[in-house]
Amino acid sequence: MSKKRAFAKTVPAGAFLLFPPFCAMKPPMNSEPVIIPRPDHPISRSLVSPNALRVLYRLKDNGYIAYLVGGCVRDLLLGREPKDFDVATDATPNQVKRLFRNCRLVGRRFRLAHIHYQDEIIEVATFRALAPEELAEADTAPAAVEAVPADGERPRAPRHVVSDEGMVLRDNVFGTPGEDALRRDFTVNALAYSVADFSIIDYAKGMEDLRNGVIRTIGDPVVRFIEDPVRMIRAVRFAANLGFTVEEATWRALRELAPAITRATAPRLYEEVLKLFLSGEGERVYQLLRQAGLFGYLFPGFSAWLDRESDGFPHSQIGKALEWVDGQVGSGEPVSPPLLLALMFGEYVEERAEELMTAGMQVTDAVNEALAGFLGEQGPIIAIPQRIGLAMREILLLQHRLAKIPGKRPQGVLARSCFAEALAYLRCRCAVTGEGEKILAWWERYSRDNTMPPVEPGTGETEEKSAKRRRRRGKRRKPAPA
């Protein structure tokens, strides 16, 4: 168990139901927040990362407001273990940096402070305004009045930049805690935990939606999704992971604006896709993305292929593969990004490679060209890094080598960097299709015992069969003397 997880304790089941009835009676947004005192909620400091507590208390002791915010508060209220702890404060990024020697400022779109510890990073954001404006006078901008820090870094003037379509490109205009809460994406993510009195602060009726299991945008969902199209993906991820439903108006806006998802940057969408399908609810995420219309815009070529049938049968392996991935994640077994993507899109790439091999292309060239075609069509939408693409290629190519048992120099196969992932790919395919089980058993035994097991008749391709296919070259004759 890692140091980060060691401190976490599970909130008893049903702890959320301990809240008194008055929590369901919320004033309208933009009014005074509802304050839930410590005796009326289950969040204890023992459930919070010690590093997050250090950050909260140092900010508080230096005269700043400091709250735990976002998903960590939501998860603690639901009895779930947060993956990370985020802090919001009225201290500007440069003021945070002066308090923490282990601080790094990151981001242009949203200026953030990352406090680095040995086993985790605590993200600290300054409260941001609801309706920011370009400020001409420096004395009205908190960050602009700061002196140049000792390290020579000049403070950046707060700016709010919006594209012609309404998407927020930069948002560094600082505001109040209430404004910051109401500019967040969903009501269940707008709750805050105050270290000053250990209360929960609710500006957006988040407790009510948390109790009812509802994902709802704060404000007009059309405006919020235009501001940041990735919020549509986040709505799907939260609904799948938490078992919640998406509120009706939010769902309608999501379906209407699904084409806008391609306006998000390709590297950011790659990171979001990993979060979606490595969450432990990947199959549910996949179904919701299809229902919302997002999947076809994220993976247009692949989605069109899914809608077609091969030999009269629909392409259904992706759903079963994602169920297998969910099982691995649920049991604590890591699934790497190359393995995930190979499992999701392997059938698509392999079908194209088979067509190329039928046309006379060699196995290696066929797999390379088929995978390059897939990565090329995805590149403008979801930027899969080159190193991930290379690992995917190795996983898919190794499937052809694993089919040959023992084949030539099997010990060298074990030494390949992607052998474990290629074997996991084969293991998933066996579970999904029921084919190749004897080949899988042979390689698992060989990799475990490092002794060559016997090959059952009719299993894979033996060394003898491989040798018969190998071209035999005669001795090169010396040229006759002139």
VMD Tcl script that draws the C-alpha trace (Angstrom):
set ca {
  {0.00 0.00 0.00}
  {1.43 3.40 -1.00}
  {2.02 6.17 1.49}
  {-0.72 8.18 -0.20}
  {-3.30 5.45 0.39}
  {-2.09 4.52 3.85}
  {-3.86 7.43 5.52}
  {-7.20 6.81 3.81}
  {-10.01 5.22 5.80}
  {-13.32 4.10 4.40}
  {-16.36 6.09 5.44}
  {-19.01 3.64 6.69}
  {-21.67 2.71 4.18}
  {-24.65 5.01 4.44}
  {-22.64 7.73 6.16}
  {-23.92 10.27 3.69}
  {-27.45 9.59 4.90}
  {-26.50 10.95 8.31}
  {-27.06 14.50 7.06}
  {-30.10 16.13 8.66}
  {-33.19 17.02 6.57}
  {-32.39 20.75 6.45}
  {-29.56 20.00 4.00}
  {-32.10 19.32 1.26}
  {-33.59 22.83 1.65}
  {-31.30 25.05 -0.39}
  {-31.56 28.72 -1.23}
  {-31.27 29.65 -4.91}
  {-27.80 29.97 -6.43}
  {-25.86 33.21 -5.95}
  {-27.38 33.67 -2.44}
  {-25.66 32.95 0.83}
  {-24.24 29.44 0.99}
  {-25.56 26.63 3.12}
  {-23.08 25.79 5.89}
  {-23.09 22.22 7.19}
  {-21.26 22.13 10.55}
  {-18.84 19.35 11.47}
  {-21.30 17.27 13.57}
  {-23.64 17.02 10.56}
  {-21.27 15.56 7.95}
  {-18.88 12.56 7.90}
  {-15.65 14.21 6.69}
  {-12.87 13.92 9.23}
  {-9.31 15.22 8.98}
  {-8.17 11.60 9.33}
  {-9.61 11.00 5.86}
  {-7.63 13.85 4.30}
  {-4.10 13.55 2.94}
  {-1.55 14.80 5.49}
  {0.14 16.79 2.72}
  {-3.15 18.50 1.85}
  {-3.62 19.36 5.53}
  {-0.12 20.88 5.62}
  {-1.00 23.11 2.68}
  {-4.36 24.11 4.15}
  {-2.93 24.99 7.55}
  {0.05 26.94 6.20}
  {-2.26 29.06 4.07}
  {-4.64 29.56 7.00}
  {-1.83 30.42 9.42}
  {-0.59 33.08 6.99}
  {-3.97 34.80 6.89}
  {-5.45 33.27 3.74}
  {-8.74 31.44 3.20}
  {-8.11 27.80 2.29}
  {-10.66 25.15 1.30}
  {-10.58 21.60 0.04}
  {-12.66 21.71 -3.12}
  {-14.00 19.65 -5.99}
  {-14.00 15.92 -6.42}
  {-12.22 15.08 -3.17}
  {-15.04 16.62 -1.10}
  {-17.65 14.87 -3.24}
  {-15.91 11.50 -2.91}
  {-15.40 11.80 0.85}
  {-19.11 12.55 1.30}
  {-19.94 9.44 -0.75}
  {-17.60 7.23 1.27}
  {-15.12 6.90 -1.61}
  {-11.34 7.33 -1.46}
  {-10.28 10.45 -3.39}
  {-7.57 10.04 -6.01}
  {-6.18 13.49 -5.24}
  {-6.82 16.52 -3.07}
  {-7.28 20.00 -4.53}
  {-7.11 23.27 -2.60}
  {-8.67 26.67 -3.40}
  {-7.51 29.85 -1.73}
  {-7.62 33.64 -1.95}
  {-3.82 33.68 -2.15}
  {-2.59 34.41 -5.67}
  {-0.27 31.91 -7.41}
  {2.82 34.00 -6.68}
  {1.82 34.38 -3.02}
  {1.44 30.60 -2.79}
  {4.85 30.15 -4.36}
  {6.45 32.39 -1.75}
  {4.97 30.25 1.03}
  {6.14 26.88 -0.35}
  {9.68 26.18 -1.52}
  {8.39 22.98 -3.16}
  {5.92 24.92 -5.34}
  {5.86 25.12 -9.14}
  {3.52 27.37 -11.10}
  {1.97 25.72 -14.14}
  {-0.57 26.41 -16.87}
  {-1.52 29.32 -19.09}
  {-5.22 28.65 -19.52}
  {-5.62 28.33 -15.74}
  {-2.66 29.46 -13.64}
  {-2.15 26.89 -10.87}
  {0.33 26.17 -8.09}
  {1.55 22.60 -7.69}
  {2.97 21.77 -4.26}
  {5.31 18.81 -4.71}
  {5.73 16.17 -2.01}
  {7.52 12.84 -2.20}
  {4.40 10.79 -2.86}
  {1.87 13.29 -4.27}
  {1.22 16.73 -5.71}
  {-1.30 19.06 -4.10}
  {-2.88 21.42 -6.63}
  {-3.69 24.90 -5.36}
  {-5.91 27.29 -7.36}
  {-6.80 30.88 -6.62}
  {-10.53 31.66 -6.32}
  {-11.69 32.82 -9.75}
  {-14.41 35.26 -10.73}
  {-17.78 34.38 -12.23}
  {-17.91 37.10 -14.91}
  {-14.32 38.22 -15.42}
  {-13.42 41.33 -17.37}
  {-10.18 42.70 -18.74}
  {-8.93 45.05 -16.04}
  {-7.13 48.16 -17.16}
  {-6.11 49.30 -13.70}
  {-3.45 47.17 -12.08}
  {-4.58 48.03 -8.57}
  {-7.83 46.10 -9.10}
  {-6.03 42.89 -10.06}
  {-4.63 40.96 -7.08}
  {-1.75 39.38 -8.98}
  {-0.77 42.60 -10.75}
  {0.07 44.53 -7.57}
  {2.60 42.00 -6.35}
  {6.26 42.87 -6.28}
  {8.64 40.81 -8.38}
  {9.51 37.70 -6.32}
  {13.05 37.06 -5.16}
  {13.49 34.35 -7.81}
  {13.05 36.97 -10.53}
  {9.79 35.63 -11.94}
  {7.48 38.47 -12.89}
  {3.83 38.06 -11.89}
  {1.39 37.63 -14.76}
  {-1.52 40.02 -15.17}
  {-4.87 38.26 -14.76}
  {-6.60 37.72 -18.08}
  {-9.82 36.19 -19.36}
  {-9.71 35.21 -23.03}
  {-12.64 33.63 -24.89}
  {-12.67 32.29 -28.46}
  {-15.18 33.43 -31.07}
  {-17.23 30.30 -30.29}
  {-17.33 31.15 -26.57}
  {-14.71 28.62 -25.40}
  {-12.59 29.89 -22.50}
  {-8.94 30.06 -23.60}
  {-7.52 31.73 -20.50}
  {-9.09 32.48 -17.13}
  {-6.88 34.13 -14.54}
  {-9.25 36.76 -13.14}
  {-9.50 36.24 -9.41}
  {-12.71 36.42 -7.39}
  {-14.45 35.35 -4.18}
  {-15.07 31.83 -2.80}
  {-18.71 32.04 -3.88}
  {-17.82 33.10 -7.41}
  {-15.24 30.34 -7.62}
  {-17.77 27.71 -6.55}
  {-20.37 28.86 -9.07}
  {-17.91 28.87 -11.99}
  {-17.21 25.15 -11.54}
  {-18.66 22.58 -13.91}
  {-21.22 20.56 -11.90}
  {-23.08 21.17 -8.67}
  {-21.66 18.06 -6.98}
  {-18.15 19.42 -7.64}
  {-18.85 22.85 -6.14}
  {-18.72 21.79 -2.48}
  {-15.93 23.03 -0.22}
  {-14.46 21.85 3.09}
  {-13.14 24.61 5.35}
  {-10.14 23.85 7.54}
  {-11.01 26.83 9.72}
  {-14.11 25.26 11.29}
  {-14.31 21.85 9.50}
  {-17.64 22.74 7.87}
  {-18.97 21.96 4.39}
  {-19.87 25.03 2.31}
  {-22.50 24.58 -0.41}
  {-23.10 27.45 -2.86}
  {-24.82 25.54 -5.69}
  {-27.26 23.01 -4.18}
  {-24.61 20.37 -4.61}
  {-25.66 18.47 -1.49}
  {-29.16 18.02 -2.89}
  {-27.88 16.65 -6.21}
  {-25.37 14.45 -4.40}
  {-28.18 13.01 -2.30}
  {-30.34 12.41 -5.40}
  {-27.54 11.02 -7.56}
  {-27.75 13.70 -10.27}
  {-25.08 15.26 -12.51}
  {-26.18 18.85 -13.25}
  {-24.24 21.78 -14.66}
  {-24.06 25.01 -12.69}
  {-26.01 27.50 -14.77}
  {-27.00 27.10 -18.41}
  {-25.56 23.78 -19.66}
  {-25.23 25.08 -23.23}
  {-23.06 27.98 -22.06}
  {-20.99 25.78 -19.75}
  {-20.29 23.19 -22.47}
  {-19.38 25.88 -24.98}
  {-16.98 27.41 -22.44}
  {-15.21 24.07 -22.10}
  {-16.33 21.17 -24.36}
  {-14.40 18.66 -22.22}
  {-17.10 19.13 -19.58}
  {-19.31 16.91 -21.75}
  {-16.83 14.06 -21.34}
  {-16.57 14.75 -17.63}
  {-20.36 14.56 -17.27}
  {-20.29 11.09 -18.82}
  {-17.36 9.98 -16.65}
  {-18.96 11.17 -13.41}
  {-22.30 9.59 -14.29}
  {-20.62 6.25 -15.05}
  {-18.21 6.22 -12.11}
  {-20.67 7.40 -9.49}
  {-23.70 5.54 -10.83}
  {-25.53 8.88 -11.19}
  {-27.94 10.05 -13.88}
  {-27.38 13.14 -16.03}
  {-30.06 15.78 -15.44}
  {-32.44 16.17 -18.40}
  {-31.45 19.68 -19.55}
  {-27.77 18.82 -19.16}
  {-28.23 15.65 -21.24}
  {-30.09 17.52 -24.00}
  {-27.35 20.14 -24.21}
  {-24.70 17.42 -24.24}
  {-26.31 15.64 -27.20}
  {-26.87 18.92 -29.05}
  {-23.27 20.10 -28.63}
  {-21.53 16.74 -29.12}
  {-19.83 17.91 -32.37}
  {-18.10 20.68 -30.37}
  {-15.97 18.12 -28.53}
  {-13.45 18.28 -31.40}
  {-12.68 21.92 -30.48}
  {-10.81 20.73 -27.40}
  {-7.06 20.28 -27.88}
  {-5.95 16.85 -29.08}
  {-3.41 16.25 -26.23}
  {-6.04 17.14 -23.61}
  {-8.56 14.76 -25.19}
  {-5.98 11.97 -25.05}
  {-5.61 12.45 -21.30}
  {-9.38 12.57 -20.86}
  {-9.83 9.35 -22.86}
  {-7.42 7.55 -20.52}
  {-9.43 8.79 -17.52}
  {-12.64 7.62 -19.16}
  {-11.62 4.07 -19.94}
  {-9.23 3.38 -17.04}
  {-11.77 4.45 -14.42}
  {-13.05 0.93 -13.73}
  {-16.33 1.73 -15.48}
  {-15.04 1.82 -19.04}
  {-17.80 -0.32 -20.54}
  {-20.49 1.89 -19.00}
  {-18.59 4.97 -20.22}
  {-18.49 3.48 -23.73}
  {-22.26 2.94 -23.75}
  {-22.98 6.47 -22.49}
  {-20.61 8.02 -25.04}
  {-22.43 6.17 -27.81}
  {-25.84 7.25 -26.49}
  {-24.71 10.87 -26.19}
  {-23.27 10.92 -29.71}
  {-19.80 11.83 -28.43}
  {-18.12 8.56 -29.42}
  {-18.63 9.12 -33.14}
  {-16.92 12.52 -32.98}
  {-14.05 11.27 -30.84}
  {-13.37 8.18 -32.99}
  {-15.06 8.83 -36.36}
  {-13.42 6.09 -38.47}
  {-13.62 3.49 -35.77}
  {-17.21 4.37 -34.94}
  {-18.24 4.02 -38.60}
  {-16.55 0.60 -38.67}
  {-18.42 -0.43 -35.51}
  {-21.71 0.36 -37.23}
  {-20.89 -2.04 -40.06}
  {-21.08 -5.83 -39.81}
  {-18.41 -8.34 -40.76}
  {-19.66 -11.66 -42.17}
  {-23.12 -10.83 -40.86}
  {-21.94 -10.24 -37.27}
  {-21.69 -6.88 -35.45}
  {-18.38 -5.73 -34.01}
  {-18.91 -6.30 -30.30}
  {-15.44 -7.11 -28.99}
  {-14.75 -3.57 -27.74}
  {-17.50 -3.79 -25.12}
  {-16.29 -7.17 -23.91}
  {-12.67 -5.98 -23.92}
  {-13.63 -2.97 -21.79}
  {-15.45 -5.27 -19.36}
  {-12.18 -7.22 -19.06}
  {-10.27 -3.99 -18.46}
  {-12.80 -2.97 -15.79}
  {-12.23 -6.30 -14.07}
  {-8.47 -5.75 -14.07}
  {-8.78 -2.22 -12.68}
  {-11.27 -3.38 -10.07}
  {-8.89 -6.08 -8.85}
  {-5.96 -3.67 -8.65}
  {-4.15 -4.99 -11.73}
  {-2.59 -2.16 -13.75}
  {-3.62 -1.68 -17.38}
  {-1.15 0.47 -19.31}
  {-2.31 3.01 -21.92}
  {-0.82 0.99 -24.84}
  {-2.60 -2.18 -23.68}
  {-5.90 -0.31 -23.22}
  {-5.76 1.22 -26.69}
  {-4.64 -2.04 -28.29}
  {-7.59 -3.84 -26.69}
  {-10.05 -1.15 -27.75}
  {-8.89 -0.78 -31.36}
  {-6.97 -4.01 -31.99}
  {-9.80 -5.77 -33.85}
  {-10.18 -2.73 -36.13}
  {-6.45 -2.57 -36.90}
  {-6.11 -6.34 -37.30}
  {-8.98 -6.52 -39.80}
  {-7.28 -3.88 -41.94}
  {-3.94 -5.69 -41.59}
  {-5.56 -8.94 -42.74}
  {-6.80 -7.19 -45.86}
  {-3.29 -5.96 -46.60}
  {-1.78 -9.41 -46.02}
  {-4.36 -10.95 -48.33}
  {-3.17 -8.48 -50.95}
  {0.36 -9.84 -50.54}
  {1.92 -7.61 -47.90}
  {4.20 -9.10 -45.21}
  {2.86 -9.32 -41.64}
  {5.10 -6.62 -40.18}
  {4.43 -4.17 -43.00}
  {0.69 -4.86 -42.91}
  {0.39 -4.23 -39.15}
  {2.57 -1.11 -39.42}
  {0.48 0.36 -42.23}
  {-2.86 -0.51 -40.62}
  {-1.85 1.01 -37.28}
  {-0.34 4.08 -38.94}
  {-3.63 4.62 -40.75}
  {-5.58 4.48 -37.49}
  {-3.18 6.82 -35.66}
  {-3.25 9.20 -38.62}
  {-7.04 9.48 -38.64}
  {-7.10 10.00 -34.85}
  {-4.21 12.47 -34.67}
  {-6.14 15.70 -35.36}
  {-8.75 14.79 -32.70}
  {-6.92 12.71 -30.07}
  {-3.14 12.97 -30.07}
  {-1.86 9.49 -29.15}
  {1.85 9.95 -28.30}
  {4.39 8.27 -30.57}
  {5.78 6.09 -27.77}
  {2.26 4.78 -27.07}
  {1.73 4.05 -30.76}
  {5.03 2.15 -30.93}
  {4.06 0.04 -27.92}
  {0.66 -0.70 -29.50}
  {2.46 -1.90 -32.63}
  {4.66 -4.24 -30.58}
  {1.65 -5.69 -28.77}
  {-0.18 -6.40 -32.04}
  {2.89 -7.75 -33.85}
  {3.72 -10.08 -30.98}
  {0.33 -11.77 -31.39}
  {1.61 -13.29 -34.64}
  {4.77 -14.49 -32.92}
  {2.92 -15.92 -29.91}
  {0.85 -18.08 -32.27}
  {4.06 -19.99 -33.13}
  {5.02 -22.33 -30.32}
  {7.77 -22.82 -29.56}
  {8.94 -21.01 -32.68}
  {12.46 -19.74 -33.16}
  {14.28 -18.52 -30.04}
  {11.29 -18.31 -27.66}
  {13.56 -17.02 -24.89}
  {14.03 -13.85 -26.93}
  {10.26 -13.33 -26.96}
  {10.22 -13.24 -23.15}
  {12.85 -10.50 -23.24}
  {10.72 -8.19 -25.42}
  {9.70 -5.06 -23.51}
  {6.00 -5.50 -24.35}
  {5.81 -9.26 -23.72}
  {3.72 -8.95 -20.55}
  {1.26 -6.60 -22.26}
  {1.12 -8.80 -25.37}
  {0.35 -11.79 -23.16}
  {-2.35 -9.78 -21.37}
  {-3.81 -8.88 -24.79}
  {-3.89 -12.59 -25.70}
  {-5.43 -13.38 -22.31}
  {-8.23 -10.87 -22.91}
  {-8.86 -12.18 -26.42}
  {-9.12 -15.72 -25.07}
  {-11.65 -14.57 -22.48}
  {-13.66 -12.68 -25.12}
  {-13.57 -15.17 -28.02}
  {-12.66 -18.48 -26.34}
  {-9.89 -19.01 -28.90}
  {-6.17 -19.51 -28.36}
  {-6.42 -20.89 -24.84}
  {-3.80 -23.63 -25.42}
  {-1.37 -21.12 -26.89}
  {-1.92 -18.82 -23.90}
  {-1.40 -21.71 -21.45}
  {1.88 -22.66 -23.19}
  {3.34 -19.15 -22.98}
  {2.17 -18.62 -19.41}
  {3.82 -21.87 -18.33}
  {6.99 -21.11 -20.28}
  {7.30 -17.58 -18.87}
  {6.63 -18.85 -15.35}
  {8.84 -21.95 -15.28}
  {11.40 -20.94 -17.93}
  {11.31 -24.52 -19.23}
  {9.83 -25.37 -22.61}
  {6.51 -27.23 -22.19}
  {5.47 -29.87 -24.74}
  {3.34 -28.67 -27.65}
  {0.02 -30.45 -28.02}
  {-0.76 -31.61 -31.56}
  {-2.70 -29.02 -33.54}
  {-1.75 -26.16 -31.20}
  {-0.20 -23.14 -32.88}
  {2.76 -23.53 -35.20}
  {5.57 -25.82 -34.10}
  {9.25 -25.38 -34.86}
  {9.07 -28.28 -37.32}
  {6.30 -26.62 -39.33}
  {8.13 -23.32 -39.24}
  {11.31 -24.98 -40.51}
  {9.54 -26.54 -43.48}
  {8.30 -23.12 -44.54}
  {11.72 -21.55 -44.19}
  {13.47 -20.94 -47.47}
  {16.57 -23.06 -47.92}
  {19.43 -21.39 -49.62}
  {22.12 -23.36 -51.37}
  {25.80 -22.65 -50.99}
  {26.95 -19.73 -53.05}
  {29.19 -20.97 -55.81}
  {32.46 -19.28 -56.61}
  {32.60 -17.70 -60.06}
  {34.44 -19.76 -62.66}
  {37.93 -18.53 -63.51}
  {38.08 -16.43 -66.64}
}
mol new
graphics top color blue
foreach p $ca { graphics top sphere $p radius 0.5 }
foreach p [lrange $ca 0 end-1] q [lrange $ca 1 end] { graphics top cylinder $p $q radius 0.2 }
display resetview
